[in-house]
Amino acid sequence: MGSIRSSLWTLKSFYLLSFFGVGSLLPLLSVYLSEVEGLNGYQIGIIMSMTPIVTIFFQPVWGIVSDVTKAPTLVLFWTSLLAGIAGLTFLWTHDYMLFVLIAFFVALFQSAIVPISDSISIQFAHRTNVKYGSIRLYGSLGFGLAVFFMGRLAETTIGLSVIFYAFFISLAISAVIARFAPKETSAKRGKITAGMKELLNQKKFSLFLLITFLLFGPNLANNFYFGLFVEDRGGTFTGIGIAFLIAVLSEIPFMKVSGSWIMRWGLLPIVLVSGFISMIRWFLYFTEPSLTVIYLSAVLQGFSLGLFIPAGLQYIREITPAHIATTGVTLYSAIGNGCGNWFSTFLAGIIFEQFHIYMVYFFFGILTLVSVLLTVYLIRLERQSQKRISKVALVSKK
């Protein structure tokens, strides 16, 4: 029992500190590049899009490295440490192309942290009958606290450079903690490409991937541009931190109630509600609201992401055949966390440069509106499919 409790706190500590590091850097990096380095929207968009585009290609590679070496905690140690070191080098240059190169290496090593730590935690939770969510929520807590404290510290004599020091220190400590993580053996890895054609030929699966691309992408890209938005509305660095803290921490209670709501109303209706709430939030930001409204509306992130994340993954699992479940989840993650995030982040940078930050949120709103309409269409397809199944069942009985 003592060993389980010790391992549990090790994992919770790792999530808290690793996400604290990520929360220290990513939300305020765009503000640093704009305010301190004077980069334009195009340049910021390219730098910030490094994270999602690198994740698409290298996240599966780190999984393979972890499986082949059979040493996930060692891989986690080195990638956490190297990501922190790479982030610190932002302070040593003022050249745009070097910023792009640094962002690539930060994303390269950082892309290993979440999938490997999640794999260890899920296997540990399954083996010890511990709820995975009770471990993972420490990541959300760390991210929210990081943005809040970085916002406060950025207004001191240290300035915005504090985000790089915090990123390095947090990930360096996380690397040490990773060496004490439970030694879980990797589950047998299926072929990533197996069944991909079969899945993409399924209308419902392909349609939901498009919905994820349009809905989840803007929500992830918001992490990069929300700081610029709050600042443009007159918010201080502390104000940016408060807004992020409210938004991220609000996800936790909604994730906790999502299971009962899904059982009551169904998966796709929950996805529809989360998309509608996101759309309202983005169009509201386009109207240039007051800081008070921004702080109050930040809780809508919990309502949208806190519901969509569990509902979306569960829906993919339900419509994916068991023999290609790994491929289904991999595609879903690549489209949402990778492609959708990159598309929204990159184009938002162009829009920010050509127009202003409020037009970025109008763009997010349009994407999400399309996802809402597609979700309505998918719900109709589901109902028509259920009616056909019912008719066939009635005929067979006769």
C-alpha positions, 0 to 999 in steps of 0.5 A: 500500500505504501509503495502504491501511495508513493508511486501515486504521489510521484505521478501527481507531482510529475504532472503538476510540475511538467504542466507547470513548465508548459503553462509557464512558457506557451501561453505567454510566449506569443506576448514575449515575441510580440512585446519584447522581440517585436515580431509580427503576426506571420512570424509569431504564427509560424513559431507557435505552430511548431508545437502542433506540427512537430507533435503530429510526426514525432509523438508516435516516434517517441512511443516507439522509442519507449516501447523498443527501449522498454525504459519509458521513465528513462525516455521521460527523464531525458526528454523533459530535461532536454525540452527545458534546456531548449526552452532556456535558449530563447533567452540567448538570441534575438534572431527570428530563424533561431527562434523557429529552430528553438521552437522546433527542438522544444516541441520535439522533446516536449511531444514525448512528455504527455503520451509517455507519462499518460501511458505510465499513468493509465497502466498504473491506474489499471493495475492499482484500481486508481482513477486515472482522472485523479492523477491527470487533473494535477496537470490542469492544476499545474498549467493554471497556476503557472500562468497565474504566477508567471503573469504576476512575476512578469510585472516585476523587475524580472520581466517576461524572461521569467517564463523561460527560467520557470520552464527550465526549472520545472522540467528539470525537477520533473525529469528527476521525479520521472526517474522515480515513476513506477516501472510500468511495462508497455502494452503491446503496440498495434500497427498504426497504419492497420485499418486506417483505410477501413476507418476513413471509409466510415462516414461517421468516423471521417465526419467526426474527425472533421468536427474535431479538427474544426472544434478542438483546433481553435480551442488549442490555438486559443492557448497561444493567442489568449494572452495577446487578446487579454493584453489588447483589452487592457489586461496586465500580465497578472490579468492574463494569468487570472483569465487562464487560471479561471479557464483551465481550472473550470475544466475540472468540475465539468470533466467530473460530471461529464460521465453522468451527463453523457449517460443522460443525454448521449455523446453527440448531444454533449459534443453539440453543446460543447461546440455551441458554447465554444462558438458563443465564446469566440464570437463574444471575443470578436465584439471586444468585450470588457475585461470583466466579461472576459474573466466571467466568460473564461469559465466557458472553457470548462463547459466546452473542453471539459465536456468535449474531451471525454465525450469525443474520445468515448465516441471514437471508441464506440464507433471504432471496431475493436481490432483497430481501436489503436488506429482510431484513437491515434487518428483522432489525436493526430487530427485534433491535437496535431492538424487542427491545432496547427491549422488554427494556430498558423492561419490565426497568425496570418489573420492577426498580422493582416487585421487584428486579434479580434478577427482571429476570434471571428475566424475561430467562431466560423470554424466552430460554427461549421463544426456545430452544423456538422454535429447536427448533421451527424446526429441526424445520421445516427438517428436515421441509422437507428431507425433502419436498425429498428425496422430490420429488427421488426421485420426479422421478428415477423 
